[in-house]
């Protein structure tokens, strides 16, 4: 999937993808490990939902940048 030479767009996409994964892990960790009962209340969802939505959006942006950031190697016809 990620064949070819990697460009700056690929590496920036990888950084964004990695930061989004860390952010989503932090949301899950702090929600379940530190404040387990708070997760099930509607009050808790109001504060966690924007972080989850933002993390998913940045995951998709990073993945798209990684996918489009590789230069295709041209095949020679000789």
N, C-alpha and C positions, 0 to 999 in steps of 0.2 A: 504494500500500500504506500509506503513512504520511500520508494526507490528514487534513485537519482541524486544529484547534488543538492545539498540543503542550502537554502538562501537565508537571508536575514529574516524574511517573513516567517519561515519555518521556525527559526529559533525564538522569535518573539511570540509566536503562537504556542510554542512549547512552554515558555515561561508563563503566559497567561493561563494555559491549561493547568499547569502545575499549581499555580496560586489559587485557581478556582477549586481544585481538589482539596487543597489545604483548608480553604475557607469553608467548604461544605463539611469536611471532617470536624472542624472546630464547632460548627453549629450542632452537629450530632453529638459530639463529645460533651459540650457544655450543657446541652439539653438533657441527655440521658444520664450522664455520670454525676453531674453536680446538682441537678434540680429535677429529679425524675418525675415527681408529682406535678410539677409546673407545666410539663409538656401537654398534659391532657386537658388543661383548662383553655377556654377560648381566649383568655387574656394572654396566655403564652404564645398562641399562634399569631397574634397580631404583631409580635416583635420578631418572630423567627421567619415568617413567610417572606418578607423582602430579601433577607439574606439567602434563603434557599432559591428564590427566583433569580436573584443576581448571580449566584454561583452557577446555576444551570445555564444562564445566558452566556456567561464567560466561558464555560466549558464548551459550548457550541461554537463560539467565536474562535477560541483557541484551536479547536479541532479543525475548523474550516481553514484557518491560517496555516496549520501544519500540513493539511492536505494540498492546499494550493501553493505552498511555498517551496516545493521541490521542483527543480528543473528536470525536464524529461531529457533523457539521452537519445539523440537522434541515431537511428540505425542507418548504416551506410549500405548502399545497394550494390557495392562492388564485390 
